[in-house]
Amino acid sequence: ILRKRLSERAAAAAAAAQEEEASSGKLPDIDVKHLRATCEACTDLRVDPEEGGDWSAIFLARPDVFVDIYSPVDTYPEDLWGAAAAYFGSLSKDDMHLPGGRYSCAQMLMARELPFFANFTLGQVCHFVQLAISKRKVLGYSDGSVVPYVFSQSMVKEQCAVSLQPCAASSSSASAAAAAAPGGAQDGTTTASGMPFATWEVARECLREILKNAEVPGEGPSTVPLSNVKRLFRSRYKVELSETSLGHAKLSELLQDEGFSDVCHVQLQGQGYIVVQNPPPAQSAAEAAAVAAAAAAAA
């Protein structure tokens, strides 16, 4: 974010000097190594390491009041959410598509000078967008854009999850709904290309093996990026992992279901989610004694 904000300010300053618009879309490149070295050399800043090899720079003489845009805590009043829902519900087809990234989406909303965002910082609008997508079902995704929830792929997936139906791979809400409907492009047991959908038993065993193969001795529980899970199911096991056919609208929610509690859990790391291996349940004393007795008998 720091690098991007500096690029944006440099572009705006250059445009102002030339009396041009700063909306060409091309930002000057900033060398991240040079930026970090500059921040570390500044006596007014403290540079801290972050997860995933990232880092942050904080002013020493100012309170740390940055907004955690990934926080699930919703502190915004209901009248704000009502005004936002009414606004997004009134958008025309031409205006309802917003940039897919939370940061870019927040920038566009700030530029519209919406009254319910009066006195909001960019960070607060980013947090609002996150909550509107992840919790409030005010916004969702379609074809890589953020759109009102009723036009989103998210709503289609919710409907498919309720009926335990797979959702078409297409991100177009209309085509996905048609393909997932009875008589559509899928028969409920295989994808359009003939690849079978994973059952609960298959999904559990495949994921357990994926995490087992990712183990590194001495480094604790293995991890796999959440974004890689479906690809690994396809490439290694020739099955499609459909969260909606197993009753969930999101893959992250599926893998936090009780049915996977002895296999894995999902954890936020940096700006992405990872699937973390869960240790096998501890044996009870009776089970351990039975195993020992069976081994002795076999000997």
C-alpha positions in Angstrom: 0.0 0.0 0.0 2.8 2.4 0.9 4.5 1.8 -2.5 1.2 2.3 -4.3 0.3 5.4 -2.4 3.6 7.0 -3.2 3.2 6.1 -6.9 -0.2 7.7 -6.9 1.0 10.9 -5.2 3.9 11.1 -7.6 1.6 10.7 -10.6 -0.8 13.3 -9.3 2.0 15.8 -8.6 3.4 15.3 -12.1 0.0 15.7 -13.6 -0.7 18.9 -11.6 2.6 20.3 -12.7 1.7 19.7 -16.3 -2.0 20.7 -15.8 -3.2 17.3 -16.9 -5.5 14.7 -15.5 -3.9 12.1 -13.2 -6.1 9.4 -14.5 -4.0 7.9 -17.3 -3.8 4.6 -15.3 0.0 4.4 -15.5 1.8 5.0 -12.3 5.6 5.5 -11.9 7.4 2.5 -10.6 9.1 2.6 -7.2 11.9 0.2 -6.3 10.7 -1.6 -3.2 14.3 -2.3 -1.9 15.2 1.4 -2.2 11.9 2.4 -0.5 12.7 0.1 2.4 16.2 1.4 2.8 14.9 4.9 2.7 12.4 4.2 5.4 15.0 2.4 7.6 17.3 5.4 7.3 14.7 7.8 8.4 14.8 8.6 12.1 11.1 9.5 12.2 10.0 6.0 11.1 10.1 2.5 12.5 10.2 -0.4 10.1 8.6 -3.7 11.3 8.7 -7.1 9.5 5.3 -8.5 8.6 4.0 -12.0 7.6 5.0 -13.4 4.2 8.2 -11.4 4.0 6.4 -8.1 3.9 7.1 -5.0 6.1 5.5 -1.9 7.4 6.7 1.6 8.2 5.2 3.5 11.2 5.7 7.1 12.4 7.4 7.1 15.8 5.8 10.3 17.0 2.2 9.5 15.9 -0.4 7.1 17.4 -0.9 3.9 15.5 -4.5 4.3 14.3 -4.4 2.4 11.0 -7.6 0.6 10.1 -7.3 -3.2 9.9 -9.3 -3.8 6.7 -9.5 -7.5 7.4 -11.0 -7.1 10.8 -14.4 -9.0 11.1 -15.6 -6.4 13.7 -18.4 -4.3 12.3 -18.6 -0.9 14.1 -20.6 0.9 11.5 -24.2 2.0 12.3 -27.2 0.3 10.8 -28.4 3.5 9.1 -25.1 3.6 7.2 -25.6 0.0 6.0 -29.2 0.9 5.0 -28.1 3.9 3.0 -25.4 1.9 1.3 -27.7 -1.0 0.5 -30.2 1.5 -1.0 -27.5 3.2 -3.1 -26.0 -0.1 -4.5 -29.5 -1.3 -5.2 -30.3 1.8 -7.3 -27.2 1.6 -9.6 -27.7 1.2 -13.3 -26.0 -1.5 -15.3 -23.3 0.9 -16.4 -22.5 2.1 -12.8 -22.8 -1.1 -10.8 -19.4 -2.6 -11.8 -16.6 -1.6 -9.4 -12.9 -2.6 -9.5 -12.3 -6.1 -8.1 -9.6 -5.1 -5.6 -10.8 -3.7 -2.3 -8.3 -0.8 -2.5 -9.3 0.2 -6.0 -13.0 -0.3 -5.2 -12.7 2.0 -2.2 -10.9 4.6 -4.2 -13.8 4.7 -6.8 -16.4 4.9 -4.0 -14.5 7.8 -2.4 -14.4 9.6 -5.7 -18.2 9.4 -6.0 -18.4 11.5 -2.8 -21.2 9.5 -1.4 -22.9 11.2 1.6 -22.9 8.1 3.8 -19.1 8.0 3.5 -18.7 11.6 4.6 -15.6 12.0 6.9 -14.5 8.4 6.1 -10.9 7.7 5.5 -9.8 5.5 2.6 -8.9 2.8 5.1 -12.4 2.8 6.6 -14.0 2.5 3.1 -11.6 -0.4 2.4 -12.9 -2.0 5.6 -16.5 -1.3 4.6 -16.0 -3.0 1.3 -14.5 -6.0 3.0 -17.4 -6.3 5.4 -19.9 -5.6 2.6 -18.5 -8.7 0.7 -17.6 -11.0 3.6 -20.4 -10.5 6.1 -23.2 -8.1 5.1 -24.0 -9.5 1.6 -24.3 -6.0 0.2 -21.6 -6.5 -2.4 -20.2 -9.6 -4.2 -18.1 -10.6 -7.2 -19.0 -11.1 -10.8 -16.6 -11.5 -13.7 -13.8 -10.1 -11.5 -15.7 -7.0 -10.6 -17.4 -6.0 -7.4 -21.2 -5.6 -7.9 -24.3 -5.4 -5.8 -24.9 -8.7 -4.1 -28.1 -9.6 -6.0 -26.1 -9.6 -9.3 -23.1 -11.5 -7.9 -21.7 -15.0 -8.2 -21.8 -15.1 -4.4 -25.6 -15.1 -4.4 -25.7 -17.9 -7.0 -23.3 -20.0 -4.9 -25.5 -19.4 -1.8 -28.5 -20.8 -3.7 -26.5 -23.8 -5.0 -25.2 -24.5 -1.5 -28.8 -24.6 -0.1 -29.8 -27.1 -2.7 -26.5 -29.1 -2.5 -25.9 -28.5 -6.1 -22.5 -27.8 -7.8 -22.1 -24.3 -9.2 -20.9 -23.8 -12.7 -17.3 -22.6 -13.1 -18.4 -19.6 -15.1 -18.4 -16.4 -13.1 -21.3 -15.0 -15.0 -24.3 -15.1 -12.6 -26.9 -15.8 -15.3 -25.0 -18.6 -17.0 -24.0 -20.1 -13.6 -27.6 -20.1 -12.5 -28.7 -21.8 -15.7 -26.0 -24.4 -15.6 -26.7 -25.2 -11.9 -30.4 -25.5 -12.5 -32.1 -28.9 -13.1 -31.6 -29.8 -16.8 -28.6 -27.5 -17.0 -25.1 -28.2 -18.2 -24.3 -30.4 -15.2 -25.9 -33.6 -13.9 -24.9 -33.1 -10.3 -22.3 -35.9 -10.2 -19.7 -34.7 -12.8 -18.5 -31.5 -14.3 -19.3 -30.5 -17.9 -16.0 -32.1 -18.9 -16.9 -35.4 -17.1 -14.7 -34.9 -14.0 -16.5 -36.4 -10.9 -17.3 -34.2 -7.9 -15.7 -35.1 -4.6 -17.9 -36.6 -2.0 -17.3 -35.8 1.7 -15.2 -39.0 2.1 -13.1 -38.4 -1.0 -12.6 -34.7 -0.1 -11.4 -35.6 3.4 -9.0 -38.2 2.3 -7.6 -36.2 -0.6 -7.0 -33.1 1.5 -5.4 -35.2 4.3 -3.0 -36.6 1.7 -2.3 -33.2 0.2 -1.3 -31.9 3.7 0.7 -35.0 4.4 2.7 -34.6 1.2 3.4 -31.0 2.2 5.0 -31.9 5.5 8.5 -30.7 6.2 10.3 -32.6 9.0 10.8 -30.4 12.1 8.7 -27.5 10.8 5.4 -28.3 12.5 2.0 -28.6 10.8 2.1 -28.4 7.0 0.3 -25.7 5.1 -1.1 -25.2 1.7 -2.5 -21.9 0.2 -6.3 -22.1 0.1 -6.1 -20.8 -3.5 -4.2 -24.0 -4.6 -6.6 -26.6 -3.1 -9.0 -27.0 -6.0 -6.2 -27.1 -8.5 -4.5 -29.9 -6.5 -7.7 -31.9 -6.4 -8.0 -31.7 -10.2 -4.3 -32.3 -11.1 -3.6 -35.1 -8.5 -6.9 -36.9 -8.1 -8.9 -35.9 -11.2 -11.9 -34.8 -9.1 -13.6 -31.5 -8.7 -14.0 -30.1 -5.1 -17.3 -28.3 -5.1 -18.0 -26.5 -1.9 -21.7 -25.8 -2.9 -22.4 -29.5 -3.5 -21.2 -30.1 0.1 -23.4 -27.3 1.5 -21.2 -24.3 1.6 -21.0 -21.1 -0.4 -17.2 -20.6 0.2 -14.3 -23.0 0.2 -13.0 -21.5 3.4 -16.3 -22.2 5.1 -16.3 -25.8 3.9 -12.8 -26.5 5.2 -13.9 -25.1 8.6 -16.9 -27.4 8.8 -16.9 -30.0 11.6 -16.4 -32.7 8.9 -12.9 -31.4 8.4 -12.1 -30.7 12.0 -9.7 -33.6 12.3 -8.0 -32.8 9.0 -7.3 -29.1 8.8 -8.3 -25.5 9.7 -8.1 -22.3 7.8 -6.0 -19.4 8.9 -5.4 -15.8 7.5 -1.8 -15.2 6.7 -0.8 -11.8 5.4 -3.3 -11.0 2.7 -4.3 -14.6 1.9 -5.7 -17.7 3.5 -3.8 -20.9 4.1 -5.0 -24.4 5.0 -3.2 -25.7 8.1 -2.8 -29.4 8.9 -4.5 -30.5 12.2 -2.7 -33.2 14.2 -4.5 -36.5 14.6 -6.6 -36.9 17.7 -4.7 -38.2 20.7 -5.2 -41.9 21.4 -7.1 -42.7 24.6 -5.4 -45.0 27.1 -7.7 -47.8 26.2 -7.0 -47.4 22.4 -3.2 -47.3 23.1 -3.5 -50.5 25.2 -5.5 -52.2 22.5 -2.9 -51.3 19.8 0.0 -52.5 22.1 -1.9 -55.8 22.8 -2.4 -56.4 19.1 1.2 -55.7 18.3 2.3 -58.1 21.1 0.0 -60.8 19.8 1.3 -60.4 16.2 4.8 -60.8 17.5 
